[in-house]
Every structure is written in structure tokens, then in C-alpha cells.
């Protein structure tokens, strides 16, 4: 009984079939599948158009060094976006991923540089910091009943402050203590491909598996589609929300480790604004802010679109101020497109 209701909540019946008797319903939600495939196709088409446009606008764009740079810059945004996809599918939001990433990077630096621990322990500490941030967010949302926007906004400010306090408002450099740490991001196990890109790909496969093939993924969709129905079916939705936010926090921790390795330092004053790019990537990829719908593949495409736009503007020597304006417009268009999709599905 519980599993049946959960499945129904996670896979709502198509609009045109609602009200039909079970015997007349289609065996598969083909309309939802078609819409999802169309959204991903449109996002992928937009990515191709952007590549063509910037390639024609500048001969320096379509070079392997620049494409490799785009993939490298996608790594941090993409990893954060992978985790926040789960949160947004539940109908929540996480504004703390940007400064949470910074705090995770700072913790990695403290453990490796200040405490002299091995690099692998520093990496685990950074990932654990992200998971702890997610756990606190989950407790605030599920147990205290705070709106996700407020809970994660508060955590965003706390993480920013803690990163500055713990670092003494100074960068933590790895070069003298752990000179090989930067290879974690910019080294190349596969010639010509930065390790950060490979790690992002592996995390993307893992996230896709968790979302599509596990109980965590099923309840992520179910809570976003109809949390009340899931709760009435006997499922402890509070527990699963805490697990989902904690799981998303793991990706925040990984993003912190990668950006620290990429910069070969933990910079306590970065992070603000990264959360908006990651959330925009998720929405561009077809995940609904209303919850209940989204895919990892769409998120990856959305992250690539954000990186291509930012890189292309830099290649064209557009002023930083105007780059920020364009990114804001992209976010606005992504949210507007999500609203249109939501209206069409109701």
C-alpha cells in the first residue's frame, strides 16, 4: 500500500488521463516522458547554438585549450548543481551551496596545511563539512519546519562567516605543504582532460544512479510531487528530507575540494554567487522549482550552458559588469521558462 501510493506520487498521471478509470489509463506516462525528452533536447540545442555562435564570433573559442577550460570551470558549478538537483526536485531550495563550498575548501586547507594531516584525510574532511552543512539544513527544514529559502539563507551567512573566521580572513596555500594537491583538479589521468572533469563525470553517473535507481531517488520525486500523500502512506518524510539534504551536501563538499585544488589554495572570500549559477543550471536543465520533475542529464547540460555563456563573454572581452548582467538575464529566463512549464502541466 505504502509503495503503491509513493509510486503514484512520484509519477503523477498525465493531465489528459486524469479522471479515467484504471482500466482506461495508459500503461506508461508517455506525455511526461515526451516533455522531459523535449526539454532536454531544447537545452542541448541551445548548447549547440551557443557553441556555434561563440565559435563564429571568436576564432579562439573553439580551441581545445579553451574547451578544456570550459569543462574545468563546469566542474565546480556542475558538482554543486548535481547535489542541488535532489533538493529542488523535492520542492526545496539551497542557497548555502556557494559559501558551503567555500567553508569545505577552508576546512580542507586547515586539515592539510595547519594540522599536517594527509591529503586524503583533508579531502574527507572537506566532503564531511559539506555533508554536515546539508544535515543542518535538513534538520532546520524537516524538524523545525523552516522554509527552505530562510533556512539555507541563514546557513549561507553562517558558512561565509565561519570560513572567514577559521581562515583568519587569509588564503590557505597548499603549495608548500602538499604540492601535489592541485593535481586532483588540474592533473590529467587521461591526457588532455583535467582530473576535475573526470571526477565530475563520475559524480554525475553516481548521482544519476541514486536518483533513478534507488529508494532515495524514488522518495525525492515522491516528496516533490505530493509530500502529503507520501506522509499519509506511512512514510517518514522528515527522515527522508534530512537524508536528501545531507546527500546534496556531500556534493557541496566535493565542490569545495575541487575548487581548492584548482586554485591550489582555499580562498575564504569566494563562493557568493556560485549558488545562483548552480541553481540556474538545474532549472535550465528542466528541473522544476515546483518540485517533482528533473534529471541529472538535464542538470549537466544546464551547467555546460552556464559555463559556455560565461566563457564566451570573456572571450569576446565583454566587461565583467555586463557579464554579470547577462548571467542575471539567463537566470531570469530560466525561471520564467520553468513557470511556463508549470502552467502547461496544470
Steps between C-alpha positions, in 0.01 A plus 500: 500500500774745603713422196203532264408846623863607487531386141187691407631815668834469326344439159182710476246405238501705178265795497292360217451167675395629841155386601511189281437161649805286563406271214514787251828651617810473288761252629768769489507870568603566140412867510733570792776302331447694177507835683818407684671390179385819325639720779835322489506525121428874515773551761748298294399693189561826685845373599585423137375841385716673760805302392441592136437867580811549712710296254399734219545807719854409608754259349646447847182343636502164326852395597575201719667713766189718528258205485707331771473821703122499457481141623724586794287798599188284462636259760435718806162632386403158369583313821300747709214479251494119523431516872251784490302314231380262772398788726312688228316186387358478854365853454772654719793730432855524632662843504791384717687295240726788391633599842470138615744414222733771633480369856572146375806630315619684812457189714701300249775761520501507879525122526777465241703817557441605861461154657735315266260216423533293181326636193245221492391586855470864400280401208279288727480791743391738226233259373383435858469876555266525202297203626473664845373822342238298312405316819441826688295634207293181498436520875396865476261429213358163606503519881471870575269556203690804371444596135794369293573851372540641852682198644761487225534878484594496868746217436647695207585788734631271775722304260642823360579630847653173619721480190638846577544432872669162464738621229582827674374679186811375319541248218640160595761388247571133434814542286757484782337217698324293234643599159317216325157598631422711192535190280170385645333761281739602224701179463421266212450128549356513148733711280349839421208457741525663847435264790227733628299424185544127553392530864194702395405232246531225761294698750241563228469126432470435872234771542302366201509151652385625840218707350375240255570164661482533879243556771656841571426609144147361510415692816668812360251501213211392723550776756524760223187371326272462803664503841170474687401183313837346578467592868147357521624176347712446811837628375713707738544796267702694759765229509523485123523878468791502744668224299445686172646828628794313655561311177494828305750642748751232404518653152554844655796353686643349183463836323696664782783249467513541121507881505772492768708265285432705187619822668767315703365693796193542717366848435260598782346793313367320194178304470231768495316481169597142421171379643302705247695356208449146630128551559465658155676198347251268670199699377637538146537122495127454553469454876190676629513742793155364588653159562431149373688527171866500398791295367874489553569507125301821469697652788832415332381665178386805697838527673676487163274775367587726796874437453485557124315829545749630759803380304367635171442844647856504632639391163314791339657734759163601641543703819452311825208722596315407181584134550318518831202664331483226236522224762214670687292506182571130442381419853187711448421325172558159658253571782246643253529189284444284808185698582371444147563127530320490833195682358481265203508194727211619718 
